[in-house]
Each structure stands twice: as C-alpha cells, then as structure tokens.
Amino acid sequence: MSTTVTLTGTGVPFPSADRAGAGTLIRHEDIAIQVDAGRGTTLRLAGLGVLPSDLSALLLTHLHSDHVVDVADLVHTRWVRDHLTGSGPLEVVASDGHARRFLDRVLDAYEYDVAVRREHVQENPPSLVPTLFELPEVPTEVWADPSGRVRVEAVRVRHEPVEQAVAYRITTPDAVVVVSGDTRVCDEVQDLARGADVLVHEACRASSLGPFVEGTAFETIFSYHADTVALGELAAKAGVGRLVLTHLIPAPETEEDRAAYEREVREGGWTGPLLVGSDLDSVVVGK
C-alpha cells in the first residue's frame, strides 16, 4: 500500500500557463480526495488519468475564487459522464456558513445546458452532496470513507479577513498528510501537522520582499499568507516528514527564484526534505 500526494495546482489568482489554480490530490488505493478546485483542476486531474467520477470527495479550505472556480466543472463534468460511470453526485466537504449558499447556487448558470442534456441523455439534473461542518477550533473529524480506511480532520486557520477557512489532516493506513489551505503561519496548523508525513503548505516570500511591496496592495496580501522563514520554523517544530510548498507568492520563474524559496525556508530552521512545488509534482509515502 502507499499514499500519493500530487499538486494539481500551485498557482495564484493571476492566470498562468504553467500553474493551475490551487489544488492537491491525495490517493490511497481506490480512494481519491481532492483538496480545493482552482482554475484548471479538472484538466490537471485528467493529466493524471483521474476523472471527476473517480473522486471520493472534494474538500474546500475556503471560498476565495482561486480555490473554487473549478467546483462547477468537476460537478458538472461528473454528471455529464454519469450515464457511463454511474458514480452519482460528488460529495463536497466544507465549513458551514458561506459555503452552504455557494454550493446551493454553484450550478445555477448551467440551467439551459442541463435542460437540453436532460432531453437527450441525462435522466436527472446534476447535483452534489454537501457535507458541512461547524468551524472547528481544535482538530475535529469531518469526513471518513465508508470503509473507514481514510479519515479527514479539519481545524480553523488564520486567513482573516476571509472567514471559515480551514486546514485538513488526511490519515490513511500508511500516511498522514496535512494541507494548509491559505493562512498565515499559525499555531493551529502547527498542531494539526504534528508528526505528519507530508505538510503541503502555501508559501509567500513576505519577509524578504516586504520592503518592495510596502505601500501597495501586495503589502496587504502578504499579511494573510505564510511567510517562508516562519514556515520553516513551523515545519521544524511540528516535526513533519516532508515539507511541500504550493500556492507560491510570487510564482518562481527561474532556478534562482526557486532557490530563494528554499533558502528562506532553511533560514527558518527546516532541515528536512523540501519540495518547491510545480504542478503535477508528487510525493509517495508508504510501501
């Protein structure tokens, strides 16, 4: 057995041909869990040979658009192919609140397409299965697959002013994977990640680039993302097995840029395995 963690998207709201929107796929045997669905997620999954019908659940960390714009595509495409796969609606797991209204309305724009397809092939309209949980102040189990092999815990993170943002800890028989979502470096993620095999964490070069963005909109943006130096300290304190950087701000364009991310994380005290992520990078844990 093994667990595979794949970055389906390492980008930010600005479009990039090389970096799709935020997303991480965790696979264990026949169980496939997608965390977030940013721009291009459905196509990145296709590149891995994973169809929307193959997903066991979609976990949402928060409702910033660059993490959810492909939710409709995943749900709708799964429905379009349902007469071939019989997979049924996609289960979507999220913190209750704003997500309830979002999930209720995410397919509304496709009303005409749904009507036309139902005249020809589809018997029922598209739908999803919302699994909503109260925002947890401490790690709390929010999902488990029917066999009980894989469990998911969530805890609130610090992405204010965004509300109801969470990180997830996914436990399989051979690995523990933590995905931070968007957040400042915070004690909540450090506690959630303690002893994890893989920590997938967003990264922002806030401390080194701070003087260059002072007085601009980026100064505000940098304030609610995870500084690379502080992230290195968090990973060391949490004792994780491997640190994977994603949602990179700014996106590295050269080897020197990538080296800067690694250097700053090392300055924070992290000495273990480190991956400055690109789309479709994978880490395998287990036999």
MIPA-531417 format. One record per residue (C-alpha): x, y, z. Coordinates in nm, 2 decimals, padded with zeros to 4 digits. Example, Ala and Ser with C-alpha at 12.3 -4.5 7.8 and 13.67 -1.06 7.14 Angstrom:
<pts>
       px       py       pz
    01.23   -00.45    00.78
    01.37   -00.11    00.71
</pts>
This chain:
<pts>
       px       py       pz
    00.00    00.00    00.00
    00.10    00.36   -00.05
   -00.04    00.71   -00.04
    00.03    00.96   -00.32
    00.01    01.33   -00.28
    00.00    01.53   -00.60
   -00.01    01.91   -00.66
   -00.29    01.96   -00.91
   -00.23    02.34   -00.90
    00.03    02.56   -00.74
   -00.08    02.90   -00.88
   -00.25    03.21   -00.75
   -00.54    03.42   -00.89
   -00.32    03.55   -01.18
   -00.36    03.31   -01.47
   -00.05    03.11   -01.57
    00.00    02.85   -01.84
    00.23    02.65   -01.61
    00.05    02.68   -01.28
   -00.32    02.58   -01.24
   -00.53    02.71   -00.95
   -00.49    02.58   -00.60
   -00.54    02.20   -00.55
   -00.39    01.89   -00.40
   -00.49    01.53   -00.47
   -00.44    01.25   -00.21
   -00.48    00.90   -00.33
   -00.48    00.57   -00.14
   -00.58    00.26   -00.33
   -00.93    00.33   -00.48
   -00.98    00.64   -00.26
   -00.91    00.98   -00.42
   -00.96    01.31   -00.23
   -00.92    01.64   -00.39
   -00.85    01.94   -00.17
   -00.97    02.26   -00.34
   -01.05    02.31   -00.71
   -00.89    02.62   -00.85
   -00.86    02.71   -01.22
   -00.78    02.41   -01.44
   -00.82    02.14   -01.17
   -01.04    01.92   -01.40
   -00.77    01.93   -01.67
   -00.48    01.86   -01.43
   -00.67    01.56   -01.30
   -00.72    01.44   -01.65
   -00.35    01.46   -01.70
   -00.31    01.22   -01.41
   -00.57    00.98   -01.55
   -00.82    01.08   -01.28
   -01.17    01.17   -01.39
   -01.43    01.36   -01.18
   -01.61    01.03   -01.14
   -01.30    00.88   -00.97
   -01.31    01.13   -00.68
   -01.43    01.01   -00.34
   -01.47    01.36   -00.21
   -01.38    01.73   -00.27
   -01.26    01.92    00.04
   -01.28    02.30    00.03
   -01.04    02.50    00.25
   -01.22    02.84    00.19
   -01.41    03.03   -00.07
   -01.15    03.26   -00.23
   -01.23    03.22   -00.60
   -00.88    03.08   -00.69
   -00.97    02.78   -00.48
   -01.32    02.71   -00.60
   -01.37    02.82   -00.97
   -01.35    02.46   -01.09
   -01.60    02.32   -00.85
   -01.87    02.37   -01.11
   -01.66    02.20   -01.37
   -01.59    01.90   -01.15
   -01.95    01.85   -01.05
   -02.10    01.92   -01.40
   -01.85    01.70   -01.59
   -01.91    01.42   -01.34
   -02.28    01.45   -01.41
   -02.23    01.46   -01.79
   -02.05    01.13   -01.78
   -02.27    00.97   -01.51
   -02.46    00.76   -01.77
   -02.13    00.59   -01.84
   -01.98    00.57   -01.49
   -02.28    00.56   -01.25
   -02.07    00.74   -01.00
   -02.35    00.96   -00.87
   -02.31    01.31   -00.73
   -01.98    01.44   -00.59
   -01.96    01.48   -00.21
   -01.82    01.83   -00.12
   -01.69    01.89    00.23
   -01.66    02.24    00.37
   -01.70    02.45    00.68
   -02.07    02.56    00.72
   -02.16    02.92    00.66
   -02.08    03.09    00.33
   -02.01    02.75    00.17
   -02.38    02.65    00.21
   -02.50    02.93   -00.02
   -02.21    02.88   -00.26
   -02.29    02.51   -00.30
   -02.66    02.57   -00.34
   -02.60    02.80   -00.63
   -02.28    02.68   -00.80
   -02.47    02.51   -01.08
   -02.73    02.77   -01.15
   -02.55    02.92   -01.45
   -02.59    02.59   -01.63
   -02.97    02.58   -01.63
   -03.01    02.58   -02.01
   -02.74    02.32   -02.07
   -02.89    02.10   -01.81
   -03.24    02.12   -01.97
   -03.10    02.04   -02.31
   -02.90    01.74   -02.19
   -03.19    01.60   -02.00
   -03.39    01.60   -02.32
   -03.13    01.37   -02.48
   -02.94    01.16   -02.23
   -02.94    01.26   -01.86
   -03.24    01.14   -01.66
   -03.18    01.36   -01.35
   -03.03    01.71   -01.31
   -02.67    01.75   -01.18
   -02.63    01.77   -00.80
   -02.37    01.75   -00.53
   -02.38    01.61   -00.18
   -02.28    01.89    00.07
   -02.11    01.77    00.39
   -02.09    02.08    00.61
   -01.93    02.11    00.95
   -01.92    02.37    01.22
   -01.59    02.57    01.21
   -01.37    02.37    01.45
   -01.14    02.54    01.70
   -00.95    02.21    01.76
   -00.89    01.93    01.51
   -01.22    01.75    01.45
   -01.31    01.46    01.22
   -01.53    01.59    00.94
   -01.52    01.30    00.68
   -01.44    00.93    00.65
   -01.47    00.70    00.36
   -01.73    00.42    00.40
   -01.47    00.16    00.46
   -01.31    00.36    00.74
   -00.96    00.34    00.58
   -00.92    00.72    00.53
   -01.02    00.98    00.78
   -01.02    01.36    00.75
   -00.99    01.62    01.03
   -01.02    01.99    01.00
   -00.93    02.30    01.21
   -00.97    02.67    01.15
   -00.68    02.87    01.02
   -00.58    03.24    01.02
   -00.67    03.38    00.68
   -00.86    03.68    00.80
   -01.04    03.87    00.67
   -01.15    03.55    00.49
   -01.39    03.37    00.72
   -01.44    03.00    00.78
   -01.10    02.90    00.64
   -00.97    02.56    00.74
   -00.68    02.32    00.70
   -00.72    01.94    00.67
   -00.53    01.64    00.80
   -00.59    01.33    00.60
   -00.50    01.00    00.76
   -00.46    00.68    00.55
   -00.33    00.34    00.67
    00.02    00.44    00.57
    00.04    00.82    00.58
   -00.07    01.14    00.74
   -00.10    01.44    00.50
   -00.18    01.79    00.61
   -00.29    02.06    00.36
   -00.29    02.41    00.50
   -00.51    02.60    00.25
   -00.45    02.97    00.27
   -00.33    03.10    00.61
   -00.07    03.30    00.79
    00.17    03.08    00.98
   -00.03    02.98    01.29
   -00.03    02.75    01.59
   -00.34    02.58    01.46
   -00.16    02.44    01.15
    00.15    02.36    01.36
   -00.06    02.15    01.60
   -00.26    01.99    01.32
    00.06    01.90    01.13
    00.25    01.75    01.43
    00.42    01.43    01.32
    00.26    01.43    00.97
    00.45    01.26    00.69
    00.37    01.54    00.44
    00.28    01.90    00.50
    00.15    02.08    00.19
    00.16    02.45    00.28
    00.12    02.77    00.09
    00.42    02.99    00.08
    00.48    03.37    00.04
    00.82    03.54    00.04
    00.68    03.81    00.27
    00.98    03.89    00.48
    01.23    03.92    00.20
    01.00    04.10   -00.04
    00.82    04.32    00.22
    01.02    04.63    00.15
    00.95    04.61   -00.22
    00.57    04.60   -00.17
    00.54    04.85    00.11
    00.25    05.08    00.05
    00.10    04.87   -00.23
   -00.19    04.63   -00.23
    00.06    04.34   -00.21
    00.15    04.45    00.14
   -00.20    04.36    00.25
   -00.20    04.04    00.06
    00.13    03.93    00.21
   -00.01    03.99    00.56
   -00.25    03.69    00.54
   -00.03    03.44    00.37
    00.25    03.22    00.52
    00.60    03.38    00.52
    00.87    03.13    00.41
    01.10    03.19    00.70
    00.83    03.15    00.96
    00.70    02.84    00.77
    01.04    02.68    00.80
    01.02    02.73    01.18
    00.67    02.58    01.19
    00.77    02.27    01.00
    01.07    02.21    01.22
    00.86    02.25    01.54
    00.58    02.02    01.41
    00.83    01.75    01.32
    00.68    01.67    00.98
    00.85    01.42    00.75
    00.85    01.64    00.43
    00.75    02.00    00.35
    00.59    02.07    00.02
    00.54    02.44   -00.09
    00.24    02.54   -00.30
    00.04    02.85   -00.39
    00.37    03.03   -00.43
    00.37    03.41   -00.39
    00.53    03.52   -00.62
    00.55    03.23   -00.85
    00.91    03.13   -00.92
    01.01    03.17   -01.28
    01.38    03.08   -01.26
    01.60    02.84   -01.07
    01.73    03.13   -00.87
    01.37    03.21   -00.77
    01.32    02.85   -00.65
    01.65    02.86   -00.47
    01.53    03.17   -00.28
    01.23    02.99   -00.15
    01.44    02.70   -00.03
    01.70    02.94    00.13
    01.44    03.13    00.32
    01.26    02.81    00.45
    01.60    02.68    00.56
    01.67    03.01    00.74
    01.36    02.94    00.95
    01.51    02.62    01.07
    01.38    02.35    00.84
    01.64    02.09    00.76
    01.43    01.81    00.62
    01.31    01.72    00.27
    01.17    02.02    00.09
    00.99    02.05   -00.24
    00.92    02.39   -00.40
    00.62    02.27   -00.59
    00.53    02.27   -00.95
    00.20    02.14   -01.10
    00.18    01.76   -01.10
    00.47    01.71   -00.86
    00.40    01.40   -00.65
    00.52    01.26   -00.32
    00.47    00.89   -00.24
    00.45    00.77    00.12
    00.44    00.40    00.22
    00.55    00.08    00.06
</pts>
